[in-house]
Amino acid sequence: MTYTAIFKNNEGGYSYSIYDAPHGFLAAWSPIAKDGQQDDRHLIALVPGNHQVGLIVLNLFHNHAESL
């Protein structure tokens, strides 16, 4: 099954990648999370299917938005 995985890195940045993984969230989570950890990325969400993800992080302390 195809999943869009959303990651957060150690610096607070976000990214996403497309994976083929076993059917079912529990079965897919572990192998995808392990792959992300190789690049110091931490899996925070799985979405079934192949999706483009737009991410905007609001920095409330500095009152600006950073587009990723």
C-alpha positions as CSV (number, residue, x, y, z in Angstrom):
1,M,0.0,0.0,0.0
2,T,1.2,3.5,-0.7
3,Y,1.5,6.0,2.2
4,T,2.5,9.6,2.5
5,A,4.7,9.9,5.6
6,I,5.1,13.2,7.4
7,F,8.3,13.7,9.5
8,K,9.7,16.2,11.9
9,N,13.5,16.6,12.3
10,N,15.6,17.5,15.3
11,E,15.8,21.1,14.2
12,G,12.0,21.4,14.1
13,G,11.7,21.2,10.3
14,Y,9.0,19.1,8.6
15,S,9.2,17.0,5.5
16,Y,7.3,14.2,3.7
17,S,8.1,11.2,1.7
18,I,6.1,8.6,-0.2
19,Y,6.4,4.9,0.8
20,D,5.2,1.5,-0.2
21,A,4.6,-0.4,3.0
22,P,2.4,-3.2,4.4
23,H,-1.4,-2.7,4.5
24,G,-2.6,-1.2,7.8
25,F,-1.2,1.7,9.9
26,L,0.3,-0.5,12.6
27,A,2.1,-2.7,10.1
28,A,3.4,0.3,8.1
29,W,4.4,2.6,10.9
30,S,7.5,0.7,12.2
31,P,9.4,0.2,8.9
32,I,8.7,3.8,7.8
33,A,9.7,5.2,11.1
34,K,12.9,3.2,11.1
35,D,13.7,4.5,7.6
36,G,13.2,8.1,8.7
37,Q,15.3,7.7,11.8
38,Q,18.3,7.0,9.5
39,D,18.2,10.8,8.6
40,D,17.2,12.0,12.1
41,R,13.6,12.4,11.0
42,H,10.7,11.4,13.4
43,L,7.5,10.0,11.9
44,I,4.5,12.0,13.1
45,A,1.7,11.0,10.6
46,L,0.8,8.5,7.9
47,V,-1.7,9.3,5.3
48,P,-3.0,6.5,3.0
49,G,-2.2,7.3,-0.7
50,N,0.3,9.4,-2.6
51,H,-0.3,13.1,-1.7
52,Q,1.6,16.3,-2.1
53,V,1.9,18.0,1.3
54,G,2.1,21.8,1.8
55,L,3.6,22.7,5.2
56,I,3.7,26.2,6.8
57,V,5.2,26.6,10.3
58,L,4.1,29.6,12.2
59,N,6.6,31.1,14.6
60,L,4.5,32.8,17.2
61,F,7.5,34.3,19.0
62,H,8.9,36.1,16.0
63,N,5.5,36.7,14.3
64,H,6.4,35.3,10.9
65,A,5.6,32.2,8.8
66,E,8.3,30.0,7.4
67,S,7.3,28.0,4.3
68,L,8.9,24.6,3.9
